[in-house]
Amino acid sequence: MMQKGDESNIFSFQDLTVWQKAVDFAEAVIRVIAELDAPRRHYRLVEQLEAACTSVPMNIAEGKGRQSTKEFIQFLYIARGSLFEVLTLLMILQRLGWIGTEKMMEFQKMALEITKMLNSLIKSMRD
């Protein structure tokens, strides 16, 4: 049972800058997906991209909600893997001509920042 005053910290994952950046990244990817002029037969790629980009902040949040540091670290690794999956899918879409080089560079910059933050968080929790 929660004690009075515990409510403010119950969703502490929201305080993590890396989670906030991951949500921004997912939103940016979804906004680009909404504007894609891709043939309907490739809907599975689009669905996979949506799932992977939302998986990044969701795994950070889920890990933060776990009871142990070891579990949290494991979810951070999963989030990082999902981020790499998103980049791979975006690179494929770029090669197909569905997204431009400039937009791809923006995504890579955002992903690099999130990756560095995840790595730093993992390292700080292992020390």
Secondary structure, 3 states (H helix, E strand, C coil): CCCCCHHHHCCHHHHCHHHHHHHHHHHHHHHHHHCCCCCHHHHHHHHHHHHHHHHHHHHHHHHHCCCCHHHHHHHHHHHHHHHHHHHHHHHHHHHCCCCCHHHHHHHHHHHHHHHHHHHHHHHHHHC
